[in-house]
Amino acid sequence: MWRMTQAVTRRTHSTRARREISDILEQLYVIEEAITVFDRKREGGELARASRDYDTMLLHVDRLGELLRELRKQQETELTAAPVP
């Protein structure tokens, strides 16, 4: 039962990590588009939008870092808790 719980937790963490990565990539695309529009039109609003989207992307990067730290900690716990044959 314990291993089953570990597998579900690992899958949940992996799914959340993939979602954060997708969100990061989406934000990068939005930032790129805002910069492209800014280059063409020189509208300050686009630069402000790029800045806001960059801040949003950093939040996703932070969440991904937290997820990876949790997974690393969990893996270390599993390795130390594993019985030696």
C-alpha beads as a LAMMPS data file, in Angstrom:
LAMMPS data file: protein, C-alpha beads

85 atoms
84 bonds

1 atom types
1 bond types

-500.0 500.0 xlo xhi
-500.0 500.0 ylo yhi
-500.0 500.0 zlo zhi

Masses

1 110.0

Atoms # bond

1 1 1 0.000 0.000 0.000
2 1 1 2.854 2.377 0.867
3 1 1 4.432 1.896 -2.572
4 1 1 1.082 2.546 -4.227
5 1 1 0.763 5.838 -2.363
6 1 1 4.301 6.753 -3.424
7 1 1 3.506 6.043 -7.074
8 1 1 0.347 8.175 -6.964
9 1 1 2.198 11.004 -5.234
10 1 1 5.031 10.818 -7.751
11 1 1 2.570 10.877 -10.680
12 1 1 0.724 13.819 -9.139
13 1 1 3.989 15.717 -8.685
14 1 1 5.059 14.846 -12.226
15 1 1 1.744 16.050 -13.630
16 1 1 2.005 19.303 -11.692
17 1 1 5.608 19.776 -12.855
18 1 1 4.630 19.232 -16.504
19 1 1 1.775 21.727 -16.092
20 1 1 4.170 24.328 -14.655
21 1 1 6.597 23.742 -17.546
22 1 1 3.745 24.225 -20.031
23 1 1 2.760 27.437 -18.259
24 1 1 6.365 28.672 -18.384
25 1 1 6.556 27.974 -22.115
26 1 1 3.230 29.712 -22.679
27 1 1 4.418 32.782 -20.767
28 1 1 7.638 32.845 -22.801
29 1 1 5.577 32.848 -25.982
30 1 1 3.399 35.719 -24.695
31 1 1 6.497 37.695 -23.692
32 1 1 8.016 37.121 -27.125
33 1 1 4.823 38.322 -28.818
34 1 1 4.673 41.459 -26.646
35 1 1 8.298 42.290 -27.445
36 1 1 7.656 41.745 -31.165
37 1 1 4.663 44.112 -31.089
38 1 1 6.684 46.615 -29.065
39 1 1 9.481 46.500 -31.650
40 1 1 7.006 47.186 -34.458
41 1 1 4.736 49.778 -32.853
42 1 1 6.835 51.171 -29.974
43 1 1 3.805 51.033 -27.708
44 1 1 4.756 51.264 -24.057
45 1 1 1.762 49.138 -23.107
46 1 1 3.331 46.153 -24.841
47 1 1 6.530 46.578 -22.869
48 1 1 4.488 46.748 -19.655
49 1 1 2.616 43.623 -20.717
50 1 1 5.891 41.809 -21.365
51 1 1 7.087 42.822 -17.919
52 1 1 3.896 41.544 -16.236
53 1 1 4.083 38.291 -18.173
54 1 1 7.721 37.911 -17.170
55 1 1 6.742 38.264 -13.504
56 1 1 4.015 35.649 -14.009
57 1 1 6.522 33.324 -15.641
58 1 1 8.844 33.699 -12.641
59 1 1 6.013 32.566 -10.353
60 1 1 5.698 29.391 -12.431
61 1 1 9.472 28.902 -12.305
62 1 1 9.359 29.224 -8.513
63 1 1 6.520 26.685 -8.280
64 1 1 8.417 24.285 -10.521
65 1 1 11.469 24.672 -8.293
66 1 1 9.342 23.869 -5.230
67 1 1 7.927 20.779 -6.915
68 1 1 11.385 19.571 -7.882
69 1 1 12.680 20.143 -4.344
70 1 1 9.736 18.137 -2.963
71 1 1 10.415 15.295 -5.392
72 1 1 14.127 15.314 -4.575
73 1 1 13.396 15.248 -0.843
74 1 1 10.879 12.448 -1.337
75 1 1 13.363 10.426 -3.390
76 1 1 16.054 10.840 -0.737
77 1 1 13.576 9.693 1.921
78 1 1 12.653 6.642 -0.161
79 1 1 16.306 5.755 -0.668
80 1 1 17.101 5.958 3.048
81 1 1 13.902 4.115 4.030
82 1 1 14.400 1.280 1.524
83 1 1 15.315 -1.989 3.215
84 1 1 18.718 -3.397 2.411
85 1 1 18.391 -6.910 0.877

Bonds

1 1 1 2
2 1 2 3
3 1 3 4
4 1 4 5
5 1 5 6
6 1 6 7
7 1 7 8
8 1 8 9
9 1 9 10
10 1 10 11
11 1 11 12
12 1 12 13
13 1 13 14
14 1 14 15
15 1 15 16
16 1 16 17
17 1 17 18
18 1 18 19
19 1 19 20
20 1 20 21
21 1 21 22
22 1 22 23
23 1 23 24
24 1 24 25
25 1 25 26
26 1 26 27
27 1 27 28
28 1 28 29
29 1 29 30
30 1 30 31
31 1 31 32
32 1 32 33
33 1 33 34
34 1 34 35
35 1 35 36
36 1 36 37
37 1 37 38
38 1 38 39
39 1 39 40
40 1 40 41
41 1 41 42
42 1 42 43
43 1 43 44
44 1 44 45
45 1 45 46
46 1 46 47
47 1 47 48
48 1 48 49
49 1 49 50
50 1 50 51
51 1 51 52
52 1 52 53
53 1 53 54
54 1 54 55
55 1 55 56
56 1 56 57
57 1 57 58
58 1 58 59
59 1 59 60
60 1 60 61
61 1 61 62
62 1 62 63
63 1 63 64
64 1 64 65
65 1 65 66
66 1 66 67
67 1 67 68
68 1 68 69
69 1 69 70
70 1 70 71
71 1 71 72
72 1 72 73
73 1 73 74
74 1 74 75
75 1 75 76
76 1 76 77
77 1 77 78
78 1 78 79
79 1 79 80
80 1 80 81
81 1 81 82
82 1 82 83
83 1 83 84
84 1 84 85
